[in-house]
């Protein structure tokens, strides 16, 4: 692979890894009783909710009120990172 594609894939892996941390932070913050007008809450919601909404359309709610979209999202993003990383070595 040439340098451009290697750099692009490396950037994508790092961006997706950062997004994983953002998703984990949104889950942790959701357990805290913070006000909805908190800028941190608003930012995390704005960044993660579109992805969660997409997952919620596909994932059935089989666990009562438990929202498993963040867990599925983290796993999905990590699988994509793994596949991208594997593509660098092919």
C-alpha positions as CSV (number, residue, x, y, z in Angstrom):
1,X,0.0,0.0,0.0
2,X,1.3,3.5,-0.7
3,X,1.8,6.1,1.9
4,X,-1.4,8.0,1.2
5,X,-3.6,5.0,1.9
6,X,-1.6,4.0,4.9
7,X,-2.0,7.5,6.3
8,X,-5.7,7.5,5.5
9,X,-6.4,4.2,7.2
10,X,-4.3,5.1,10.2
11,X,-6.3,8.3,10.5
12,X,-9.5,6.4,10.3
13,X,-8.4,4.0,12.9
14,X,-7.5,6.8,15.3
15,X,-10.7,8.7,14.6
16,X,-12.8,5.6,15.3
17,X,-10.8,4.8,18.4
18,X,-11.5,8.3,19.7
19,X,-15.2,7.9,18.8
20,X,-15.2,4.7,20.9
21,X,-13.9,6.7,23.9
22,X,-16.7,9.3,23.3
23,X,-19.3,6.5,23.3
24,X,-17.9,5.1,26.5
25,X,-17.9,8.6,28.0
26,X,-21.5,9.0,27.0
27,X,-22.5,5.8,28.7
28,X,-20.6,6.7,31.9
29,X,-22.2,10.2,31.9
30,X,-25.6,8.8,31.4
31,X,-25.4,7.1,34.8
32,X,-24.6,10.4,36.5
33,X,-27.5,12.7,37.4
34,X,-26.3,15.8,35.4
35,X,-28.5,18.5,34.0
36,X,-29.5,18.1,30.3
37,X,-28.3,21.7,29.7
38,X,-24.7,20.8,30.7
39,X,-22.5,21.5,27.7
40,X,-20.7,18.2,28.1
41,X,-24.0,16.3,28.0
42,X,-25.2,18.2,25.0
43,X,-22.0,17.6,23.1
44,X,-21.9,13.9,23.9
45,X,-25.5,13.5,22.9
46,X,-25.1,15.5,19.7
47,X,-22.1,13.3,18.7
48,X,-23.4,9.9,19.7
49,X,-27.2,9.9,19.3
50,X,-27.3,9.8,15.5
51,X,-25.3,6.6,15.5
52,X,-27.3,5.2,18.4
53,X,-30.6,6.0,16.7
54,X,-29.4,4.1,13.6
55,X,-28.5,1.1,15.7
56,X,-31.8,1.2,17.6
57,X,-33.6,0.8,14.3
58,X,-31.8,-2.4,13.7
59,X,-31.4,-3.8,17.2
60,X,-34.6,-5.2,18.8
61,X,-35.3,-4.2,22.3
62,X,-35.3,-7.6,24.0
63,X,-33.8,-6.6,27.4
64,X,-36.7,-4.5,28.7
65,X,-35.6,-0.9,29.2
66,X,-31.9,-1.6,28.8
67,X,-30.4,0.2,25.8
68,X,-27.7,-2.0,24.3
69,X,-27.1,0.4,21.3
70,X,-23.9,1.9,22.9
71,X,-22.5,-1.6,23.6
72,X,-23.3,-2.8,20.1
73,X,-21.8,0.5,18.7
74,X,-18.5,0.1,20.6
75,X,-18.2,-3.5,19.4
76,X,-19.1,-2.6,15.8
77,X,-16.6,0.3,15.7
78,X,-13.9,-1.9,17.2
79,X,-14.5,-4.6,14.5
80,X,-14.2,-1.9,11.8
81,X,-10.9,-0.7,13.4
82,X,-9.7,-4.3,13.4
83,X,-10.6,-4.8,9.8
84,X,-8.9,-1.6,8.8
85,X,-5.8,-2.5,10.7
86,X,-5.7,-5.9,9.0
87,X,-6.0,-4.2,5.6
88,X,-2.7,-2.3,6.4
89,X,-0.8,-5.6,6.5
90,X,-2.2,-7.2,3.4
